[in-house]
Amino acid sequence: MFKSKKELVFIILAGIFITNAVTAELIGGKLIQIGPFVMSIGILPWPVVFLTTDLINDYFGKEGVKKLSYITAALIAYSFILLFLA
């Protein structure tokens, strides 16, 4: 299925990246209060997104991150379109 371990690592990191980015966007409207601060619960998945972005950049370079970011933005838009239509 995968020609190398490098491709497998990219697929796994891409899956983690996309899942956390879409989840963060979907739950972003929920608010939580921590002490005197009120914030969006959508901030919880973003550290994982940044970590996977950094790992992808280290192993696959700027082009890998760029392609994955475009794919993720398109999938987030697709998710919101489906939610709007539902």
Residue pairs with C-beta under 8 A, 6 or more apart in sequence:
2 8
2 11
6 59
9 59
10 56
10 59
10 60
10 64
13 52
13 55
13 56
13 59
14 56
14 68
14 71
16 48
16 52
17 49
17 52
17 53
17 56
17 68
17 72
18 68
18 71
18 72
18 75
20 45
20 46
20 48
20 49
20 52
21 45
21 49
21 72
21 76
22 72
22 75
22 76
22 79
23 45
24 42
24 43
24 44
24 45
24 46
24 49
25 42
25 76
25 79
25 80
26 42
26 79
26 83
27 40
27 41
27 42
27 44
27 45
28 40
28 41
28 42
29 40
29 42
30 40
30 41
30 42
31 38
31 39
31 40
31 41
32 38
32 39
32 40
32 41
53 65
56 64
56 65
56 68
57 64
57 65
